[in-house]
Amino acid sequence: MLLIALAAAPGLAICLYVFIRDVHNPEPVRYLVASFALGATLTVPAYFLEKGLSSWLSADVPGILLQSFIAIALVEELLKFLVLRYFCFRLPSFDEPLDGIIYSIMVSMGFATLENVAYTWMHGAEVLIGRTFTSVPAHACFAAIMGYYAGLARFETARRGALLRTGLLRAILFHGCYDSFILLTENRWLKQYVSEALLLTGAIYSLFVALRLSRRLFRQHRHTSRQLFVSDPTLSLRVADERDLPMIEALARATWPAAFRSFLSDAQIAHMLDKQYSTAALLDEMKEGHHFLVVSNAGVPVGFAAYGALDEDRYQLHKLYVLPGHQGRGAGRVLLEAVLRQVSGEGATELRLRVNRSNAAVKFYERLGFHILRSQDVDIGNGYFMNDYVMVKEIVNRQS
């Protein structure tokens, strides 16, 4: 049992280190544990895929290179990428670029920890020390590289596919290089010309390069995290276009549960998100004349608003949401003031909105000059109703 505990210790220690370093906007522990657990389950399909692919490869140098880059690096990094992309990427707590690295490392450490335990169980203490200081940290480095690009991709929808592919390919490249040097030490033909010490030096050097790069990327995202949550906000505003709609949908899905779960059921929240905040629904609204604005802090999108004309004199604020972790730092006010400037320039005399009567945002709007006009219950289908206030703010139009 002591040996198994020692085998699990490196991966758990790296998880603890990463958790401690995520000081400005820590992730919920339940999501970190889930990511770690999902990573651990990947060892089973990885084992069978690697075994199957390796059985087709020869033991010569080209075969070892194919085994390193395809049968091992591609299989393992792709499996970890799938968890990162289709589980972690969609979590509501994934609200800053640093989260890409945090979740990627958690998935990878789940995989590396169970793998290390299995190797130690099969081969004993002689493999433990080497893997503790090489293989497990190597997995963390590859994960940080992949996670860095996933963190960027989460908020850059126009380049999302390219960024995700870049992160995956770079993780595969570093992983394949490291494993190649290790596995080539077992090739007798090559060792006639290249010493085992030189091959091991190549493995250590490739790990060193990956470590340096991963630390630099980690520092960059931590700096952004500090700008987002500690430093004075550096807010910027822009008009959104069709390319931004997947990102706006992601912002809505990250915002709605926190905003409405205390008084709406999960089923109603899911219904509303599918009905009004899918990319297709948002595109229909944009084509109907709704205008969308996106607010960013330190270059990271943190909120959005949408508005449109009711008639020549009256406009409606259809949506205004800011990520939970970024509320209270001026992003909502910037969005609302921008909408007011836009509609005032169009000659509007009032701006209306609907807000759920139980929503704390009612007080936010009142502070900015809105007052309650009436109550309104809106049938949104499937037996659900939104119990809203209609609020209005009169606009003094300087153009009149």
C-alpha positions as a LaTeX table, in Angstrom:
\begin{tabular}{lrrr}
\hline
Residue & $x$ (\AA) & $y$ (\AA) & $z$ (\AA) \\
\hline
Met1 & 0.00 & 0.00 & 0.00 \\
Leu2 & 2.88 & 2.36 & 0.75 \\
Leu3 & 4.25 & 1.83 & $-2.75$ \\
Ile4 & 0.86 & 2.58 & $-4.30$ \\
Ala5 & 0.54 & 5.73 & $-2.20$ \\
Leu6 & 3.99 & 6.84 & $-3.33$ \\
Ala7 & 3.03 & 6.19 & $-6.95$ \\
Ala8 & $-0.09$ & 8.36 & $-6.60$ \\
Ala9 & 1.72 & 11.15 & $-4.75$ \\
Pro10 & 3.40 & 12.97 & $-7.70$ \\
Gly11 & 0.18 & 13.50 & $-9.65$ \\
Leu12 & $-1.74$ & 14.57 & $-6.57$ \\
Ala13 & 1.08 & 16.94 & $-5.59$ \\
Ile14 & 0.96 & 18.60 & $-9.01$ \\
Cys15 & $-2.83$ & 18.95 & $-8.71$ \\
Leu16 & $-2.42$ & 20.60 & $-5.32$ \\
Tyr17 & 0.25 & 22.96 & $-6.67$ \\
Val18 & $-1.96$ & 24.03 & $-9.57$ \\
Phe19 & $-4.97$ & 24.47 & $-7.26$ \\
Ile20 & $-2.95$ & 26.69 & $-4.92$ \\
Arg21 & $-1.66$ & 28.80 & $-7.81$ \\
Asp22 & $-5.20$ & 29.47 & $-9.05$ \\
Val23 & $-5.68$ & 32.17 & $-6.44$ \\
His24 & $-7.68$ & 34.89 & $-8.19$ \\
Asn25 & $-10.70$ & 32.88 & $-9.35$ \\
Pro26 & $-10.47$ & 29.30 & $-8.00$ \\
Glu27 & $-12.38$ & 26.52 & $-9.72$ \\
Pro28 & $-15.07$ & 24.53 & $-7.86$ \\
Val29 & $-13.46$ & 21.48 & $-6.29$ \\
Arg30 & $-16.22$ & 19.20 & $-7.59$ \\
Tyr31 & $-15.32$ & 20.05 & $-11.19$ \\
Leu32 & $-11.61$ & 19.54 & $-10.54$ \\
Val33 & $-12.28$ & 16.14 & $-8.98$ \\
Ala34 & $-14.57$ & 15.18 & $-11.87$ \\
Ser35 & $-11.91$ & 16.18 & $-14.40$ \\
Phe36 & $-9.28$ & 14.16 & $-12.54$ \\
Ala37 & $-11.57$ & 11.13 & $-12.37$ \\
Leu38 & $-12.43$ & 11.31 & $-16.07$ \\
Gly39 & $-8.73$ & 11.52 & $-16.87$ \\
Ala40 & $-8.10$ & 8.39 & $-14.81$ \\
Thr41 & $-10.75$ & 6.44 & $-16.75$ \\
Leu42 & $-8.90$ & 7.20 & $-19.98$ \\
Thr43 & $-6.15$ & 4.77 & $-19.04$ \\
Val44 & $-8.39$ & 1.84 & $-20.02$ \\
Pro45 & $-9.13$ & 2.83 & $-23.66$ \\
Ala46 & $-5.58$ & 4.16 & $-23.99$ \\
Tyr47 & $-4.16$ & 0.78 & $-22.97$ \\
Phe48 & $-6.14$ & $-1.17$ & $-25.55$ \\
Leu49 & $-5.63$ & 1.38 & $-28.33$ \\
Glu50 & $-1.89$ & 1.57 & $-27.72$ \\
Lys51 & $-1.58$ & $-2.20$ & $-27.52$ \\
Gly52 & $-3.55$ & $-2.67$ & $-30.73$ \\
Leu53 & $-1.64$ & $-0.06$ & $-32.71$ \\
Ser54 & 1.76 & $-1.13$ & $-31.40$ \\
Ser55 & 1.13 & $-4.72$ & $-32.49$ \\
Trp56 & 1.19 & $-3.53$ & $-36.10$ \\
Leu57 & 4.54 & $-1.75$ & $-35.75$ \\
Ser58 & 8.05 & $-3.12$ & $-36.04$ \\
Ala59 & 10.80 & $-2.69$ & $-33.46$ \\
Asp60 & 13.14 & $-0.83$ & $-35.83$ \\
Val61 & 13.75 & 2.93 & $-35.61$ \\
Pro62 & 10.85 & 3.97 & $-37.92$ \\
Gly63 & 8.54 & 1.62 & $-36.01$ \\
Ile64 & 9.61 & 3.10 & $-32.68$ \\
Leu65 & 9.01 & 6.63 & $-33.97$ \\
Leu66 & 5.54 & 5.66 & $-35.20$ \\
Gln67 & 4.82 & 3.99 & $-31.88$ \\
Ser68 & 5.95 & 7.09 & $-29.97$ \\
Phe69 & 4.04 & 9.67 & $-31.99$ \\
Ile70 & 0.97 & 7.69 & $-33.10$ \\
Ala71 & 0.36 & 4.72 & $-30.82$ \\
Ile72 & 1.25 & 6.60 & $-27.63$ \\
Ala73 & 1.34 & 10.40 & $-27.98$ \\
Leu74 & $-1.58$ & 10.75 & $-30.39$ \\
Val75 & $-3.76$ & 8.26 & $-28.53$ \\
Glu76 & $-3.16$ & 9.66 & $-25.05$ \\
Glu77 & $-3.28$ & 13.36 & $-25.93$ \\
Leu78 & $-6.35$ & 12.93 & $-28.13$ \\
Leu79 & $-8.23$ & 11.12 & $-25.37$ \\
Lys80 & $-7.33$ & 13.83 & $-22.87$ \\
Phe81 & $-8.27$ & 16.50 & $-25.41$ \\
Leu82 & $-11.74$ & 14.99 & $-25.85$ \\
Val83 & $-12.44$ & 15.27 & $-22.11$ \\
Leu84 & $-11.08$ & 18.81 & $-22.04$ \\
Arg85 & $-13.11$ & 19.86 & $-25.09$ \\
Tyr86 & $-16.41$ & 18.15 & $-24.41$ \\
Phe87 & $-16.58$ & 18.21 & $-20.62$ \\
Cys88 & $-14.34$ & 20.88 & $-19.12$ \\
Phe89 & $-14.82$ & 23.35 & $-21.98$ \\
Arg90 & $-18.55$ & 23.47 & $-21.30$ \\
Leu91 & $-18.40$ & 23.98 & $-17.54$ \\
Pro92 & $-19.95$ & 27.25 & $-16.33$ \\
Ser93 & $-16.87$ & 27.85 & $-14.19$ \\
Phe94 & $-14.63$ & 27.93 & $-17.30$ \\
Asp95 & $-14.69$ & 31.74 & $-17.30$ \\
Glu96 & $-11.08$ & 32.79 & $-17.94$ \\
Pro97 & $-8.18$ & 31.56 & $-20.12$ \\
Leu98 & $-6.27$ & 30.15 & $-17.13$ \\
Asp99 & $-9.04$ & 27.60 & $-16.63$ \\
Gly100 & $-7.90$ & 25.85 & $-19.80$ \\
Ile101 & $-4.58$ & 25.01 & $-18.15$ \\
Ile102 & $-6.16$ & 24.17 & $-14.79$ \\
Tyr103 & $-8.65$ & 21.67 & $-16.19$ \\
Ser104 & $-6.21$ & 20.24 & $-18.72$ \\
Ile105 & $-3.71$ & 19.46 & $-15.97$ \\
Met106 & $-6.40$ & 17.90 & $-13.79$ \\
Val107 & $-7.45$ & 15.57 & $-16.62$ \\
Ser108 & $-3.85$ & 14.73 & $-17.39$ \\
Met109 & $-2.92$ & 14.10 & $-13.77$ \\
Gly110 & $-5.85$ & 11.74 & $-13.40$ \\
Phe111 & $-4.48$ & 9.80 & $-16.35$ \\
Ala112 & $-0.83$ & 9.97 & $-15.24$ \\
Thr113 & $-1.60$ & 9.05 & $-11.63$ \\
Leu114 & $-3.48$ & 5.86 & $-12.47$ \\
Glu115 & $-0.90$ & 5.00 & $-15.13$ \\
Asn116 & 1.90 & 5.49 & $-12.59$ \\
Val117 & 0.12 & 3.30 & $-10.05$ \\
Ala118 & $-0.33$ & 0.58 & $-12.68$ \\
Tyr119 & 3.33 & 0.67 & $-13.73$ \\
Thr120 & 4.46 & 0.55 & $-10.11$ \\
Trp121 & 2.12 & $-2.34$ & $-9.38$ \\
Met122 & 3.48 & $-4.33$ & $-12.33$ \\
His123 & 7.18 & $-3.44$ & $-12.17$ \\
Gly124 & 7.82 & $-2.51$ & $-8.58$ \\
Ala125 & 9.83 & 0.22 & $-6.92$ \\
Glu126 & 12.55 & 0.29 & $-9.60$ \\
Val127 & 10.33 & 2.29 & $-11.99$ \\
Leu128 & 8.82 & 4.56 & $-9.35$ \\
Ile129 & 11.62 & 7.06 & $-8.85$ \\
Gly130 & 12.24 & 7.60 & $-12.55$ \\
Arg131 & 8.58 & 8.08 & $-13.38$ \\
Thr132 & 8.06 & 10.37 & $-10.39$ \\
Phe133 & 10.55 & 12.90 & $-11.75$ \\
Thr134 & 10.01 & 12.42 & $-15.48$ \\
Ser135 & 6.81 & 10.82 & $-16.80$ \\
Val136 & 4.30 & 12.39 & $-14.43$ \\
Pro137 & 5.72 & 15.95 & $-14.70$ \\
Ala138 & 5.96 & 15.43 & $-18.47$ \\
His139 & 2.21 & 14.76 & $-18.66$ \\
Ala140 & 1.62 & 17.98 & $-16.71$ \\
Cys141 & 3.79 & 19.96 & $-19.15$ \\
Phe142 & 2.01 & 18.56 & $-22.20$ \\
Ala143 & $-1.33$ & 19.33 & $-20.54$ \\
Ala144 & $-0.35$ & 22.93 & $-19.77$ \\
Ile145 & 0.58 & 23.48 & $-23.41$ \\
Met146 & $-2.71$ & 22.03 & $-24.64$ \\
Gly147 & $-4.68$ & 23.88 & $-21.97$ \\
Tyr148 & $-3.11$ & 27.23 & $-22.81$ \\
Tyr149 & $-4.58$ & 27.10 & $-26.30$ \\
Ala150 & $-7.88$ & 25.71 & $-25.04$ \\
Gly151 & $-8.11$ & 28.71 & $-22.71$ \\
Leu152 & $-7.63$ & 31.07 & $-25.64$ \\
Ala153 & $-10.07$ & 29.13 & $-27.80$ \\
Arg154 & $-12.82$ & 29.35 & $-25.18$ \\
Phe155 & $-13.05$ & 33.10 & $-25.76$ \\
Glu156 & $-11.91$ & 33.49 & $-29.39$ \\
Thr157 & $-14.65$ & 31.85 & $-31.40$ \\
Ala158 & $-13.34$ & 33.06 & $-34.75$ \\
Arg159 & $-10.09$ & 31.12 & $-34.21$ \\
Arg160 & $-11.44$ & 28.40 & $-31.94$ \\
Gly161 & $-10.81$ & 25.45 & $-34.22$ \\
Ala162 & $-7.29$ & 26.57 & $-35.14$ \\
Leu163 & $-6.34$ & 27.21 & $-31.52$ \\
Leu164 & $-7.67$ & 23.86 & $-30.31$ \\
Arg165 & $-5.80$ & 22.04 & $-33.08$ \\
Thr166 & $-2.61$ & 23.93 & $-32.29$ \\
Gly167 & $-2.77$ & 22.95 & $-28.63$ \\
Leu168 & $-3.45$ & 19.30 & $-29.42$ \\
Leu169 & $-0.71$ & 19.05 & $-32.04$ \\
Arg170 & 1.90 & 20.72 & $-29.85$ \\
Ala171 & 1.09 & 18.41 & $-26.96$ \\
Ile172 & 1.43 & 15.43 & $-29.31$ \\
Leu173 & 4.73 & 16.78 & $-30.66$ \\
Phe174 & 6.35 & 17.21 & $-27.24$ \\
His175 & 4.93 & 13.92 & $-25.97$ \\
Gly176 & 6.14 & 12.06 & $-29.06$ \\
Cys177 & 9.63 & 13.57 & $-28.86$ \\
Tyr178 & 10.00 & 12.62 & $-25.21$ \\
Asp179 & 8.78 & 9.06 & $-25.71$ \\
Ser180 & 10.89 & 8.59 & $-28.84$ \\
Phe181 & 14.14 & 9.17 & $-26.98$ \\
Ile182 & 13.05 & 6.84 & $-24.17$ \\
Leu183 & 11.97 & 4.00 & $-26.46$ \\
Leu184 & 14.98 & 4.33 & $-28.76$ \\
Thr185 & 17.20 & 3.31 & $-25.85$ \\
Glu186 & 15.78 & $-0.21$ & $-26.34$ \\
Asn187 & 16.90 & $-0.44$ & $-30.00$ \\
Arg188 & 20.14 & $-2.41$ & $-30.21$ \\
Trp189 & 20.95 & $-1.36$ & $-33.77$ \\
Leu190 & 20.77 & 2.35 & $-32.95$ \\
Lys191 & 22.86 & 1.95 & $-29.81$ \\
Gln192 & 25.76 & 0.84 & $-31.98$ \\
Tyr193 & 25.97 & 4.44 & $-33.17$ \\
Val194 & 24.32 & 6.51 & $-30.43$ \\
Ser195 & 24.96 & 5.96 & $-26.75$ \\
Glu196 & 22.10 & 5.32 & $-24.36$ \\
Ala197 & 23.27 & 8.28 & $-22.29$ \\
Leu198 & 22.90 & 10.58 & $-25.29$ \\
Leu199 & 19.38 & 9.30 & $-25.99$ \\
Leu200 & 18.40 & 9.82 & $-22.35$ \\
Thr201 & 19.89 & 13.31 & $-22.55$ \\
Gly202 & 17.61 & 13.94 & $-25.53$ \\
Ala203 & 14.59 & 12.84 & $-23.48$ \\
Ile204 & 15.59 & 15.07 & $-20.58$ \\
Tyr205 & 16.21 & 18.02 & $-22.90$ \\
Ser206 & 12.82 & 17.62 & $-24.61$ \\
Leu207 & 11.20 & 17.52 & $-21.18$ \\
Phe208 & 13.17 & 20.61 & $-20.15$ \\
Val209 & 11.96 & 22.53 & $-23.22$ \\
Ala210 & 8.36 & 21.46 & $-22.54$ \\
Leu211 & 8.73 & 22.51 & $-18.90$ \\
Arg212 & 10.10 & 25.94 & $-19.82$ \\
Leu213 & 7.34 & 26.51 & $-22.35$ \\
Ser214 & 4.57 & 25.32 & $-20.04$ \\
Arg215 & 5.79 & 27.57 & $-17.21$ \\
Arg216 & 5.87 & 30.58 & $-19.54$ \\
Leu217 & 2.36 & 29.87 & $-20.82$ \\
Phe218 & 1.10 & 29.34 & $-17.26$ \\
Arg219 & 2.55 & 32.70 & $-16.20$ \\
Gln220 & 0.88 & 34.44 & $-19.15$ \\
His221 & $-2.56$ & 33.16 & $-18.25$ \\
Arg222 & $-1.99$ & 33.88 & $-14.54$ \\
His223 & $-1.14$ & 37.46 & $-15.48$ \\
Thr224 & $-4.40$ & 37.68 & $-17.42$ \\
Ser225 & $-6.22$ & 36.21 & $-14.41$ \\
Arg226 & $-4.81$ & 38.93 & $-12.18$ \\
Gln227 & $-5.91$ & 41.59 & $-14.67$ \\
Leu228 & $-9.40$ & 40.11 & $-14.75$ \\
Phe229 & $-10.03$ & 39.71 & $-11.04$ \\
Val230 & $-7.57$ & 41.86 & $-9.07$ \\
Ser231 & $-6.31$ & 44.82 & $-11.08$ \\
Asp232 & $-8.55$ & 47.69 & $-12.11$ \\
Pro233 & $-10.68$ & 46.52 & $-15.06$ \\
Thr234 & $-9.52$ & 47.41 & $-18.57$ \\
Leu235 & $-12.89$ & 47.19 & $-20.28$ \\
Ser236 & $-13.41$ & 47.41 & $-24.02$ \\
Leu237 & $-16.60$ & 47.30 & $-26.02$ \\
Arg238 & $-17.34$ & 46.20 & $-29.57$ \\
Val239 & $-20.25$ & 45.39 & $-31.85$ \\
Ala240 & $-20.71$ & 41.64 & $-32.28$ \\
Asp241 & $-21.23$ & 39.90 & $-35.60$ \\
Glu242 & $-22.28$ & 36.39 & $-36.62$ \\
Arg243 & $-18.86$ & 34.94 & $-35.80$ \\
Asp244 & $-19.36$ & 35.94 & $-32.16$ \\
Leu245 & $-22.65$ & 34.10 & $-31.67$ \\
Pro246 & $-21.17$ & 30.79 & $-30.44$ \\
Met247 & $-19.20$ & 32.77 & $-27.87$ \\
Ile248 & $-22.33$ & 34.70 & $-26.83$ \\
Glu249 & $-24.18$ & 31.39 & $-26.44$ \\
Ala250 & $-21.33$ & 30.13 & $-24.24$ \\
Leu251 & $-21.50$ & 33.29 & $-22.11$ \\
Ala252 & $-25.26$ & 32.84 & $-21.68$ \\
Arg253 & $-24.90$ & 29.19 & $-20.68$ \\
Ala254 & $-22.25$ & 30.12 & $-18.14$ \\
Thr255 & $-24.37$ & 32.97 & $-16.74$ \\
Trp256 & $-27.93$ & 31.68 & $-16.59$ \\
Pro257 & $-27.58$ & 28.92 & $-13.97$ \\
Ala258 & $-25.99$ & 31.29 & $-11.45$ \\
Ala259 & $-28.49$ & 34.06 & $-12.21$ \\
Phe260 & $-31.71$ & 32.03 & $-12.17$ \\
Arg261 & $-31.20$ & 28.74 & $-10.32$ \\
Ser262 & $-32.44$ & 30.16 & $-7.01$ \\
Phe263 & $-35.93$ & 30.72 & $-8.44$ \\
Leu264 & $-36.17$ & 28.71 & $-11.70$ \\
Ser265 & $-35.90$ & 24.96 & $-12.15$ \\
Asp266 & $-33.00$ & 23.45 & $-14.07$ \\
Ala267 & $-35.49$ & 22.21 & $-16.65$ \\
Gln268 & $-36.86$ & 25.71 & $-17.24$ \\
Ile269 & $-33.34$ & 27.16 & $-17.49$ \\
Ala270 & $-32.40$ & 24.50 & $-20.05$ \\
His271 & $-35.59$ & 25.20 & $-22.02$ \\
Met272 & $-34.91$ & 28.94 & $-22.08$ \\
Leu273 & $-31.29$ & 28.51 & $-23.12$ \\
Asp274 & $-32.23$ & 26.19 & $-25.97$ \\
Lys275 & $-35.12$ & 28.40 & $-27.06$ \\
Gln276 & $-33.48$ & 31.83 & $-26.90$ \\
Tyr277 & $-29.71$ & 31.41 & $-26.62$ \\
Ser278 & $-28.70$ & 28.73 & $-29.09$ \\
Thr279 & $-26.47$ & 30.04 & $-31.86$ \\
Ala280 & $-29.29$ & 29.48 & $-34.35$ \\
Ala281 & $-31.80$ & 31.43 & $-32.21$ \\
Leu282 & $-29.33$ & 34.28 & $-31.73$ \\
Leu283 & $-28.69$ & 34.40 & $-35.47$ \\
Asp284 & $-32.43$ & 34.67 & $-36.13$ \\
Glu285 & $-32.63$ & 37.58 & $-33.68$ \\
Met286 & $-29.67$ & 39.29 & $-35.34$ \\
Lys287 & $-31.38$ & 38.96 & $-38.72$ \\
Glu288 & $-34.56$ & 40.43 & $-37.20$ \\
Gly289 & $-32.67$ & 43.59 & $-36.28$ \\
His290 & $-31.33$ & 42.92 & $-32.80$ \\
His291 & $-27.96$ & 44.55 & $-32.22$ \\
Phe292 & $-25.39$ & 42.77 & $-30.04$ \\
Leu293 & $-22.55$ & 44.27 & $-28.03$ \\
Val294 & $-19.73$ & 42.38 & $-26.31$ \\
Val295 & $-17.71$ & 43.73 & $-23.38$ \\
Ser296 & $-14.22$ & 42.38 & $-22.67$ \\
Asn297 & $-11.86$ & 42.78 & $-19.75$ \\
Ala298 & $-8.14$ & 42.45 & $-20.53$ \\
Gly299 & $-9.17$ & 41.15 & $-23.94$ \\
Val300 & $-11.38$ & 38.38 & $-22.53$ \\
Pro301 & $-15.15$ & 38.54 & $-23.35$ \\
Val302 & $-17.05$ & 38.70 & $-20.06$ \\
Gly303 & $-20.54$ & 39.87 & $-21.02$ \\
Phe304 & $-22.94$ & 40.88 & $-23.77$ \\
Ala305 & $-26.07$ & 42.89 & $-24.43$ \\
Ala306 & $-28.68$ & 42.90 & $-27.19$ \\
Tyr307 & $-31.21$ & 45.59 & $-28.06$ \\
Gly308 & $-33.60$ & 46.56 & $-30.84$ \\
Ala309 & $-36.32$ & 49.01 & $-31.84$ \\
Leu310 & $-39.95$ & 48.57 & $-30.82$ \\
Asp311 & $-41.00$ & 51.58 & $-32.90$ \\
Glu312 & $-39.48$ & 54.92 & $-33.87$ \\
Asp313 & $-39.34$ & 56.24 & $-30.31$ \\
Arg314 & $-39.04$ & 53.16 & $-28.12$ \\
Tyr315 & $-36.27$ & 50.59 & $-27.87$ \\
Gln316 & $-36.05$ & 47.33 & $-25.96$ \\
Leu317 & $-33.04$ & 45.96 & $-24.09$ \\
His318 & $-33.48$ & 42.26 & $-24.86$ \\
Lys319 & $-30.47$ & 40.81 & $-23.05$ \\
Leu320 & $-27.70$ & 41.89 & $-20.72$ \\
Tyr321 & $-25.54$ & 39.31 & $-18.96$ \\
Val322 & $-22.10$ & 39.31 & $-17.36$ \\
Leu323 & $-20.23$ & 36.20 & $-16.22$ \\
Pro324 & $-20.76$ & 35.63 & $-12.48$ \\
Gly325 & $-17.09$ & 35.94 & $-11.59$ \\
His326 & $-16.87$ & 39.27 & $-13.39$ \\
Gln327 & $-19.94$ & 40.98 & $-11.96$ \\
Gly328 & $-19.52$ & 44.06 & $-9.81$ \\
Arg329 & $-16.51$ & 45.32 & $-11.82$ \\
Gly330 & $-18.32$ & 47.71 & $-14.15$ \\
Ala331 & $-18.94$ & 45.50 & $-17.19$ \\
Gly332 & $-22.74$ & 45.60 & $-16.86$ \\
Arg333 & $-22.77$ & 49.37 & $-16.48$ \\
Val334 & $-20.52$ & 49.77 & $-19.54$ \\
Leu335 & $-22.89$ & 47.64 & $-21.61$ \\
Leu336 & $-26.02$ & 49.44 & $-20.47$ \\
Glu337 & $-24.53$ & 52.91 & $-20.94$ \\
Ala338 & $-23.40$ & 51.91 & $-24.43$ \\
Val339 & $-26.91$ & 50.77 & $-25.32$ \\
Leu340 & $-28.35$ & 54.03 & $-23.99$ \\
Arg341 & $-25.91$ & 56.03 & $-26.11$ \\
Gln342 & $-26.80$ & 54.03 & $-29.20$ \\
Val343 & $-30.56$ & 54.33 & $-28.86$ \\
Ser344 & $-30.33$ & 57.99 & $-27.89$ \\
Gly345 & $-28.41$ & 58.59 & $-31.09$ \\
Glu346 & $-31.26$ & 56.93 & $-32.98$ \\
Gly347 & $-33.74$ & 59.38 & $-31.46$ \\
Ala348 & $-35.28$ & 57.07 & $-28.86$ \\
Thr349 & $-37.28$ & 58.60 & $-26.03$ \\
Glu350 & $-37.28$ & 55.51 & $-23.82$ \\
Leu351 & $-35.55$ & 52.19 & $-23.30$ \\
Arg352 & $-37.57$ & 49.28 & $-21.96$ \\
Leu353 & $-36.56$ & 45.90 & $-20.60$ \\
Arg354 & $-38.03$ & 42.85 & $-18.94$ \\
Val355 & $-36.42$ & 41.33 & $-15.88$ \\
Asn356 & $-37.61$ & 38.49 & $-13.66$ \\
Arg357 & $-39.22$ & 39.83 & $-10.52$ \\
Ser358 & $-36.95$ & 37.66 & $-8.35$ \\
Asn359 & $-33.76$ & 38.70 & $-10.14$ \\
Ala360 & $-31.30$ & 40.79 & $-8.14$ \\
Ala361 & $-30.66$ & 42.74 & $-11.35$ \\
Val362 & $-33.86$ & 44.71 & $-10.63$ \\
Lys363 & $-31.92$ & 46.86 & $-8.15$ \\
Phe364 & $-29.07$ & 47.27 & $-10.66$ \\
Tyr365 & $-31.46$ & 48.73 & $-13.22$ \\
Glu366 & $-33.13$ & 50.96 & $-10.63$ \\
Arg367 & $-29.75$ & 52.42 & $-9.68$ \\
Leu368 & $-29.21$ & 53.34 & $-13.32$ \\
Gly369 & $-32.49$ & 55.21 & $-13.66$ \\
Phe370 & $-35.04$ & 52.56 & $-14.64$ \\
His371 & $-38.37$ & 52.27 & $-12.88$ \\
Ile372 & $-40.99$ & 49.53 & $-12.83$ \\
Leu373 & $-43.82$ & 50.15 & $-15.27$ \\
Arg374 & $-45.85$ & 46.98 & $-14.64$ \\
Ser375 & $-45.68$ & 43.25 & $-13.99$ \\
Gln376 & $-45.95$ & 40.84 & $-16.90$ \\
Asp377 & $-46.16$ & 37.04 & $-17.01$ \\
Val378 & $-44.80$ & 35.69 & $-20.29$ \\
Asp379 & $-45.67$ & 32.21 & $-21.58$ \\
Ile380 & $-42.43$ & 30.73 & $-22.95$ \\
Gly381 & $-43.85$ & 27.33 & $-23.86$ \\
Asn382 & $-43.75$ & 23.85 & $-22.31$ \\
Gly383 & $-45.87$ & 25.16 & $-19.43$ \\
Tyr384 & $-43.20$ & 27.65 & $-18.31$ \\
Phe385 & $-43.75$ & 31.31 & $-17.52$ \\
Met386 & $-41.36$ & 34.18 & $-16.93$ \\
Asn387 & $-42.71$ & 36.36 & $-14.13$ \\
Asp388 & $-41.21$ & 39.68 & $-15.13$ \\
Tyr389 & $-41.22$ & 43.35 & $-14.42$ \\
Val390 & $-41.37$ & 45.67 & $-17.40$ \\
Met391 & $-38.96$ & 48.48 & $-16.57$ \\
Val392 & $-38.41$ & 51.71 & $-18.45$ \\
Lys393 & $-35.95$ & 54.58 & $-18.53$ \\
Glu394 & $-36.90$ & 57.86 & $-20.18$ \\
Ile395 & $-34.20$ & 59.30 & $-22.43$ \\
Val396 & $-33.53$ & 62.99 & $-22.81$ \\
Asn397 & $-32.73$ & 63.16 & $-26.49$ \\
Arg398 & $-30.29$ & 65.99 & $-27.15$ \\
Gln399 & $-30.98$ & 65.78 & $-30.88$ \\
Ser400 & $-34.61$ & 66.86 & $-30.50$ \\
\hline
\end{tabular}
